[in-house]
Amino acid sequence: GERIYYANCVACHMPAGTGVRGTFPPLAGSDYLTGGRDRVIATVLYGMDGPLTVNGVEYNGVMPGFSYLKDDEIAAVVTYIFGSWGNDLPGATPEEVAAVRAAPR
């Protein structure tokens, strides 16, 4: 997961998951991560744009989707994020990713 994070996420979310205040939201200690596993997986898969509040700070940008990654790669990077920088959430599985990918959008 760390390798995938550094290849795809670190430019915006930074090596320590801190993001850039007001531009790219943090992943470290992020309340967004506790708002639903499927939502987090879908965000990694499909990206997002528009207003977002993370830890009380407003963001309004664009995150690209990474749906070209395999289910096990998405699960690995989500697991890495869920267990890094003060986050303590259970890891994601490739089966969870496949279910989100298969769900209607």
C-alpha positions in Angstrom: 0.0 0.0 0.0 2.8 2.4 0.8 4.3 2.0 -2.6 1.0 2.7 -4.3 0.5 5.7 -2.1 3.8 7.1 -3.0 3.2 6.5 -6.7 -0.3 8.0 -6.8 -1.2 10.1 -3.8 1.8 11.7 -2.2 2.0 14.7 -4.5 -1.2 16.1 -3.0 -1.6 14.4 0.3 2.1 14.6 1.2 4.4 12.0 2.7 3.0 12.4 6.2 -0.6 12.5 5.0 -1.0 16.1 6.0 -2.3 17.4 2.7 -2.0 21.1 2.0 -4.4 23.2 4.1 -7.2 24.7 2.1 -6.0 22.9 -1.1 -5.6 19.2 -0.5 -7.3 17.6 2.5 -5.3 15.7 5.1 -5.5 11.9 5.4 -3.7 12.0 8.8 -6.3 12.0 11.5 -8.9 12.7 8.9 -12.6 12.7 10.0 -13.4 11.9 6.3 -12.0 8.4 6.7 -14.4 7.6 9.5 -17.5 8.6 7.4 -17.9 5.3 5.7 -15.6 2.7 4.2 -17.5 2.4 0.9 -17.3 6.2 0.5 -13.5 6.2 1.0 -13.1 3.3 -1.4 -15.3 5.0 -4.0 -13.3 8.2 -3.6 -10.1 6.4 -4.4 -11.8 4.6 -7.3 -13.7 7.4 -8.9 -12.2 10.6 -7.5 -14.3 13.6 -6.5 -14.8 17.3 -7.0 -16.6 20.1 -5.3 -16.8 21.3 -1.8 -15.7 19.1 1.1 -15.0 19.8 4.8 -12.3 17.7 6.5 -11.5 18.3 10.1 -13.4 21.6 10.0 -11.5 23.0 7.0 -13.2 23.7 3.7 -11.7 22.3 0.5 -13.0 22.7 -3.1 -10.9 20.9 -5.6 -10.6 17.9 -7.8 -9.2 14.5 -7.0 -8.7 12.1 -9.9 -9.9 8.6 -9.7 -7.7 5.6 -9.8 -10.1 3.0 -11.2 -7.3 1.7 -13.4 -5.7 0.1 -10.3 -6.6 -3.5 -9.5 -9.0 -4.2 -6.6 -6.1 -5.6 -4.5 -4.1 -2.4 -5.2 -6.9 -0.1 -4.1 -7.4 -2.3 -1.0 -3.7 -2.0 -0.2 -3.6 1.7 -0.5 -6.8 2.2 1.5 -5.4 -0.2 4.2 -2.2 1.8 4.2 -4.1 5.1 4.7 -6.4 3.6 7.3 -3.4 2.5 9.4 -1.1 5.4 9.0 -0.5 8.9 10.6 -2.6 8.3 13.7 -5.5 6.5 11.8 -6.5 3.3 13.4 -9.2 1.7 11.1 -9.5 -1.8 9.9 -7.9 -2.5 6.5 -9.9 -2.8 3.3 -10.2 -6.0 1.3 -10.2 -6.6 -2.4 -13.7 -8.0 -2.0 -14.9 -4.7 -0.6 -13.3 -2.8 -3.5 -14.9 -5.2 -6.0 -18.3 -4.6 -4.4 -18.0 -0.8 -4.5 -16.8 -1.1 -8.1 -19.8 -3.2 -9.1 -22.3 -1.0 -7.3 -24.4 1.4 -9.4 -23.2 5.0 -9.1 
